[in-house]
């Protein structure tokens, strides 16, 4: 699994994730790429338990545009959320597919459209993988930002491929009347929010100074 998610991440971890995608692509492991992207950014995948707000999300991860250094000279990149116009339409039609019977007809059209988009995302991923492999991860390429630039292209293509793959699966489910809304409701019903340990507040001795 990737050691990256939304927010600030180690620059090296981000570059490692790009190399993992390249390795999986070279091994024809598209499903593995999809699973890793889903685990890192989409709550585990199209059928994983999620909150209602997560099921209604229109956002996708945005490749880092900012590289920063902290006080210890640690290099970090920030992965944000963005609204993608084309992908948001896929999400919109995904909701329409939940309407029984009418949605099944729309789902059949959606499957064709998303498979077409998956093909182009795969070709974009193929081109970006070739470019990243042609840019060795040397100190020079990392320092001048080339490694991050080509990793961004791999990351964006992998995210697009994953999103379209997820929508194909959702549309296949919508071919069965009432199946999609029931599955979505079940996902939200069984979702358990993560439990964060209580924050420990250090004990402080206060002394009055006269």
C-alpha positions in Angstrom: 0.0 0.0 0.0 1.0 3.6 -0.5 2.4 5.6 2.4 0.7 8.7 1.1 -2.8 10.2 1.5 -4.5 13.7 1.5 -2.5 16.4 3.2 1.3 16.7 3.7 3.4 13.7 2.8 7.1 13.0 2.7 8.6 13.9 -0.7 10.4 10.5 -0.8 7.1 8.6 0.0 5.4 10.4 -2.9 8.2 9.5 -5.3 8.2 5.9 -3.9 4.4 5.7 -4.7 5.1 6.8 -8.3 7.8 4.1 -8.7 5.3 1.5 -7.2 2.8 2.5 -9.9 5.4 2.1 -12.6 6.4 -1.4 -11.2 2.8 -2.5 -11.1 2.1 -1.2 -14.6 5.1 -3.0 -16.0 3.8 -6.2 -14.5 0.3 -5.6 -16.0 -1.1 -5.3 -12.5 -3.8 -2.7 -13.2 -6.1 -4.0 -10.4 -3.3 -3.6 -7.9 -2.9 0.0 -8.9 -6.6 0.6 -8.5 -6.6 -1.1 -5.1 -3.7 1.1 -3.9 -5.3 4.3 -5.1 -8.6 3.3 -3.6 -7.1 2.5 -0.2 -5.2 5.7 -0.1 -7.8 8.2 -1.3 -11.2 6.6 -1.8 -12.0 4.9 1.4 -11.0 1.4 0.3 -12.9 1.1 -3.0 -16.3 1.4 -4.6 -18.0 -1.2 -2.4 -16.2 -0.5 0.9 -18.2 0.8 3.9 -18.3 4.6 3.8 -20.1 7.5 5.4 -22.9 9.2 3.5 -20.7 12.2 3.0 -17.9 10.1 1.5 -20.4 8.4 -0.9 -21.6 11.8 -2.0 -18.0 13.2 -2.6 -17.2 14.8 -5.9 -13.6 15.5 -5.2 -10.5 13.6 -6.3 -6.8 13.9 -5.1 -4.8 16.6 -6.7 -1.1 16.0 -7.5 1.2 18.1 -5.4 2.0 21.6 -6.6 3.9 22.7 -3.6 7.2 21.4 -2.2 8.2 22.8 1.2 10.9 22.4 3.8 10.3 22.3 7.5 12.7 23.5 10.2 14.6 20.2 10.1 15.0 20.5 6.3 12.5 17.7 5.7 11.0 17.9 2.2 7.2 17.5 2.0 4.6 17.7 -0.7 0.9 18.4 -0.1 -1.8 16.4 -1.9 -5.1 18.3 -2.0 -8.6 17.8 -3.2 -9.9 19.2 -6.5 -13.1 19.2 -8.5 -12.6 17.6 -11.9 -15.3 18.8 -14.3 -15.2 15.6 -16.5 -15.1 13.2 -13.6 -17.8 15.1 -11.7 -20.2 14.3 -14.5 -19.4 10.6 -14.0 -20.3 11.0 -10.4 -23.6 12.8 -11.2 -24.7 10.1 -13.6 -23.7 7.6 -11.0 -26.5 9.0 -8.8 -29.0 9.0 -11.6 -28.2 5.3 -12.1 -29.7 4.6 -8.7 -33.2 5.3 -10.0 -34.7 1.9 -10.7 -35.2 0.8 -14.3 -34.4 4.3 -15.8 -31.1 4.1 -14.1 -30.4 0.7 -15.6 -30.6 2.1 -19.1 -28.4 5.0 -18.1 -25.9 2.6 -16.6 -25.6 0.7 -19.8 -24.6 3.9 -21.6 -22.3 4.8 -18.7 -20.5 1.5 -18.9 -19.6 2.2 -22.5 -18.5 5.8 -21.8 -16.4 4.9 -18.8 -14.7 2.0 -20.5 -13.8 4.5 -23.3 -12.4 6.9 -20.7 -10.6 4.1 -19.0 -8.9 3.2 -22.2 -7.6 6.8 -22.7 -6.6 7.0 -19.0 -4.6 3.8 -19.5 -2.9 5.2 -22.5 -2.0 8.4 -20.6 -0.7 6.2 -17.8 1.4 4.3 -20.3 2.9 7.5 -21.7 3.6 8.9 -18.2 5.2 5.7 -17.1 7.6 5.8 -20.0 8.5 9.4 -19.2 9.2 8.7 -15.5 11.3 5.6 -16.4 13.4 7.8 -18.7 14.1 10.2 -15.8 16.3 8.4 -13.3 15.7 9.3 -9.6 19.1 11.0 -9.2 19.9 13.8 -6.8 20.0 16.1 -9.8 16.6 15.2 -11.1 15.0 15.3 -7.6 16.6 18.6 -6.8 15.5 20.3 -10.0 11.9 19.0 -9.6 11.9 16.7 -12.7 11.2 13.5 -10.7 8.2 15.1 -8.9 7.0 16.5 -12.3 6.9 13.2 -14.0 5.6 11.4 -10.9 2.7 13.9 -10.9 1.8 12.8 -14.5 1.9 9.1 -13.4 -0.2 9.9 -10.3 -2.9 11.9 -12.1 -3.2 9.2 -14.8 -3.5 6.5 -12.2 -6.1 8.4 -10.3 -8.2 9.0 -13.4 -7.9 5.3 -14.4 -9.0 4.3 -10.9 -12.0 6.6 -10.9 -13.3 5.4 -14.2 -12.7 1.8 -13.1 -14.8 2.5 -10.0 -17.6 4.0 -12.1 -17.7 1.0 -14.4 -18.2 -1.3 -11.4 -20.9 1.0 -10.0 -22.7 1.0 -13.4 -22.5 -2.8 -13.6 -24.3 -2.9 -10.3 -26.9 -0.4 -11.5 -27.9 -2.8 -14.3 -29.9 -4.6 -11.6 -32.9 -2.5 -10.5 -32.8 -1.4 -6.9 -29.4 -3.1 -6.3 -27.3 0.1 -6.4 -29.3 2.2 -3.8 -29.6 -0.8 -1.5 -25.8 -1.5 -1.7 -25.0 2.2 -1.1 -27.4 2.3 1.9 -25.8 -0.8 3.3 -22.3 0.7 2.9 -23.3 3.7 5.0 -25.2 1.6 7.5 -22.3 -0.6 8.4 -19.7 2.2 8.3 -17.8 2.7 11.5 -15.9 6.0 11.8 -12.3 5.5 12.9 -11.7 5.9 16.6 -9.0 8.3 17.4 -7.2 7.8 20.8 -7.9 10.6 23.3 -5.4 13.4 23.1 -3.1 13.3 26.1 -2.7 16.7 27.7 0.6 17.0 29.6 0.3 17.8 33.3 1.6 21.3 34.0 2.6 22.6 37.4 1.5 26.2 37.8 3.5 28.3 40.2 2.5 31.8 41.3 5.3 34.2 41.1 5.2 37.0 43.7 
